[in-house]
Every structure is written in C-alpha cells, then in structure tokens.
Amino acid sequence: MDLTLNSSAISNRRILIVEDDREMSRFLAELLVEEGCEVGIAYDGATALEMYRLGRYDLVMTDLMMPRMKGTELVRRLKAADRDAVILLITAFGTIESAVEAMRAGAFHYITKPFRSDELLIHVQRAVEQRQMRQEIDQLRNEVQQRYRFGDIIGRSPSMKRLFETMAHVCELAANVLILGESGTGKERVARALHANSSRSTGPFVAVNCAAIPETLI
C-alpha cells in the first residue's frame, strides 16, 4: 500500500462523519477540513441516511457502536440506497468478528481506535480514489455502450460504426429511408431502431413482408 498522502486527492471531497461522540466528530471534522474537504456531521444513523439521500457524499465515515443503529446496519442501508457508496468504519471495538461483519456489510475498510491522523487520511485517500475509479469505469462503460450500440443492435466493426452514425443522423429526419441488405442481415431491426429513436416513437410501427404480397397489391 502506498503510504504517501496526496492532499489534492481528497481536497474538495464531500465527506459525511457519523459519530455519536461529539468530541471525536469535531476532531475528525477539523482534520478533514484542514485537508480541504467539505464535511457533514450526523450523530446517529437515521440522520446520516437522510443527509446522504439529500446530498450524495464521496465518503461516509461511521463509528461502529452507536445508539439505535449500529455502524454495520448503517453500512447495509447505505449500500442498499447507493451501491457505489464508500464507507469507512471506525471503532474502538477491534474484534475479528466485527471486522468481518463490517466487510460483509460492504464497508471499504475497517479502522480501529486509537489511530494516527496520517493513517486515517491515507485510508480516506484510498477510499475516495476507489470511488473515483468506479465512476470513471462506469463512464467509460457507458461511452462504449453508446459507441457500439444503437437500440438493440450491437456491433464493433467499422461498417457497424458507420451504420450507427448514419442511423443517428437520419432518425430525426422527416424523410423516407430505404434500407438495403441481403435476407437475414437485420433490415427490420434497423428500421425498428430508427423508429424507436425518432420523434415518432410513440406511434405504431408496422412491419410488412413485401415478398409475401403480390406485386399488384403492393
């Protein structure tokens, strides 16, 4: 593990401290504010859940032993509300059982009291960097899906990319579109995708098999 603190990595991050010990919560807040963080404080789990819902935080730091709602239960409920929530659990009750319970609940890491300030900040840095990495991966995945997908049509070849570009251009045009291709190449799929992504998507789409209709009726 890299033990070098990079203050810029945690500067301007929004961190929620959940700690019923007001002296400890004040100490943690002052430590993080000095590093440029924006800090919120909740003294119980219910308040923390509401604060997180109203304004998503980059990191939640919560004590394990609190009245009415243990830290592990708060971890479970935060992860249920936001699968990307990153939570550091802090406790003076450093048992293997509670550590395992915290990790199973979805905590990013488990820190026991007493701890050094620099040690805590390193864990904060690692936690916010992981959240940023997740967000970048999700963004990249979405960009890839948008690039290689149009409706329910998926393709990566240069010809499919050109097809998607053409479809994106014509789907909003008030014009007839002729789709050419051999049997089984997906002409109807292209037509359906064009319709679904156009301003006429709320209207009906009617597929007609012209090959099954006599020439005089067409």
C-alpha positions in Angstrom: 0.0 0.0 0.0 1.3 3.5 -0.9 1.6 5.4 2.4 2.2 8.8 0.8 -0.6 11.2 1.4 -1.7 13.3 -1.6 -3.8 16.1 -0.2 -5.1 17.1 -3.6 -6.7 13.7 -3.9 -9.1 14.4 -1.1 -9.4 18.2 -1.4 -12.9 19.4 -2.2 -14.4 15.9 -1.4 -17.7 15.7 0.4 -17.4 13.5 3.5 -20.1 12.6 5.9 -19.0 11.8 9.5 -21.3 9.6 11.6 -20.2 9.6 15.2 -22.2 10.0 18.4 -19.1 11.1 20.3 -19.2 14.8 19.6 -15.6 15.4 20.7 -14.5 12.7 18.2 -16.7 14.0 15.4 -15.3 17.5 16.0 -11.7 16.2 15.8 -12.4 14.3 12.6 -14.2 17.3 11.0 -11.3 19.6 11.8 -8.8 17.1 10.5 -10.6 16.8 7.2 -11.4 20.5 6.8 -7.7 21.2 7.1 -7.2 19.0 4.0 -9.8 21.0 2.1 -12.7 18.6 2.5 -16.4 19.6 2.8 -17.7 17.9 5.9 -21.1 17.0 7.1 -21.8 15.5 10.6 -24.5 13.2 11.8 -24.8 11.9 15.3 -26.9 8.9 14.5 -27.6 6.5 11.6 -31.1 7.8 10.8 -29.9 11.3 10.4 -26.9 10.1 8.3 -29.2 8.2 5.9 -31.3 11.4 5.4 -28.3 13.6 4.9 -26.8 11.1 2.3 -30.1 11.0 0.5 -30.3 14.8 0.2 -26.7 15.3 -0.9 -24.6 12.4 -2.0 -21.2 12.2 -0.4 -17.9 10.9 -1.7 -17.2 9.1 1.5 -19.0 8.1 4.7 -17.0 7.6 7.9 -19.0 5.9 10.6 -18.5 4.7 14.1 -19.4 1.0 14.8 -21.1 1.3 18.2 -23.9 3.9 18.2 -27.3 4.0 19.8 -30.4 2.8 17.9 -28.4 1.8 14.7 -25.0 0.1 14.7 -22.5 1.2 12.1 -22.8 -2.2 10.3 -26.5 -1.7 9.8 -25.9 1.8 8.5 -23.4 0.4 6.0 -26.0 -2.1 4.8 -28.7 0.6 4.3 -26.3 3.0 2.6 -25.2 0.3 0.2 -28.9 -0.6 -0.5 -29.6 3.0 -1.3 -26.4 3.5 -3.3 -24.3 0.6 -4.4 -21.4 2.9 -5.1 -21.4 4.3 -1.5 -17.9 4.1 0.0 -17.9 3.7 3.8 -15.0 3.6 6.3 -15.9 2.0 9.6 -14.2 3.3 12.7 -14.4 1.6 16.1 -12.6 1.1 19.4 -14.0 -2.5 19.5 -11.4 -4.1 17.2 -12.5 -7.7 17.2 -12.1 -10.0 14.2 -15.9 -10.7 14.3 -16.9 -7.1 14.0 -14.3 -6.5 11.2 -15.7 -9.5 9.2 -19.2 -8.2 9.8 -18.3 -4.7 8.6 -16.7 -6.0 5.4 -19.6 -8.3 4.6 -21.9 -5.4 5.0 -20.0 -3.6 2.3 -17.5 -1.4 4.2 -14.5 -0.3 2.2 -12.2 -0.6 5.2 -12.1 -1.1 8.9 -10.1 1.2 11.2 -9.6 0.7 15.0 -9.1 3.3 17.6 -6.7 4.8 18.5 -5.3 5.7 15.1 -2.9 8.3 13.9 -4.1 11.2 11.9 -1.9 10.4 8.9 -3.0 6.8 8.9 -6.7 7.9 8.8 -6.0 10.4 6.0 -4.3 7.6 3.9 -7.4 5.5 4.3 -9.6 8.4 3.3 -7.5 9.0 0.2 -7.7 5.3 -0.8 -11.4 5.3 -0.3 -12.2 8.4 -2.4 -9.7 7.2 -5.1 -11.6 3.9 -5.4 -14.9 5.8 -5.7 -13.4 8.0 -8.5 -12.1 4.9 -10.2 -15.6 3.3 -10.1 -17.1 6.4 -11.6 -14.6 6.6 -14.4 -15.1 2.9 -15.2 -18.9 3.4 -15.3 -18.5 6.4 -17.5 -16.2 4.5 -19.8 -18.6 1.6 -19.9 -21.5 3.9 -20.8 -19.4 5.6 -23.6 -18.5 2.2 -25.0 -22.1 1.1 -25.0 -23.2 4.3 -26.7 -20.5 4.0 -29.3 -21.1 0.3 -30.1 -24.9 0.2 -29.7 -28.0 1.7 -31.3 -31.2 0.4 -29.8 -30.9 -3.3 -29.5 -28.3 -3.5 -32.3 -24.7 -4.1 -31.1 -21.6 -4.0 -33.3 -17.9 -3.0 -33.2 -16.8 -3.3 -36.8 -16.0 -0.2 -38.9 -19.0 -0.9 -41.1 -21.3 -1.1 -38.0 -19.9 2.2 -36.6 -20.7 3.9 -39.9 -24.2 2.4 -39.8 -24.8 3.7 -36.3 -23.6 7.2 -37.4 -25.9 7.2 -40.3 -28.8 6.0 -38.2 -28.2 8.7 -35.6 -28.3 11.3 -38.4 -31.4 10.1 -40.2 -33.6 9.1 -37.3 -34.9 12.6 -36.8 -35.3 13.5 -40.4 -38.8 13.8 -41.9 -37.9 11.6 -44.8 -38.4 8.1 -46.2 -35.4 5.8 -45.6 -34.6 2.9 -47.8 -32.7 0.1 -46.1 -30.9 -2.3 -48.4 -29.4 -5.6 -47.5 -29.5 -9.4 -48.1 -32.1 -11.5 -46.4 -31.2 -12.1 -42.7 -28.9 -9.1 -42.3 -31.2 -7.2 -39.9 -33.0 -4.7 -42.1 -36.1 -4.8 -39.9 -34.0 -4.4 -36.7 -32.5 -1.3 -38.2 -36.0 0.0 -39.1 -37.3 -0.6 -35.6 -34.2 1.1 -34.1 -34.8 4.1 -36.3 -38.4 4.3 -35.3 -37.7 3.8 -31.6 -35.1 6.7 -31.6 -37.2 9.1 -33.6 -39.8 11.7 -32.6 -42.4 9.3 -33.9 -41.5 6.5 -31.4 -44.9 6.9 -29.7 -46.7 6.0 -32.9 -47.2 2.5 -34.3 -44.6 0.5 -36.1 -46.0 -1.8 -38.7 -43.7 -4.4 -40.4 -44.9 -5.6 -43.8 -43.3 -8.6 -45.6 -43.5 -7.3 -49.1 -42.2 -10.6 -50.5 -45.3 -12.3 -49.4 -47.6 -9.8 -51.1 -48.4 -10.0 -54.8 -46.9 -7.2 -56.9 -50.4 -5.8 -57.9 -51.4 -5.4 -54.2 -48.2 -3.6 -53.2 
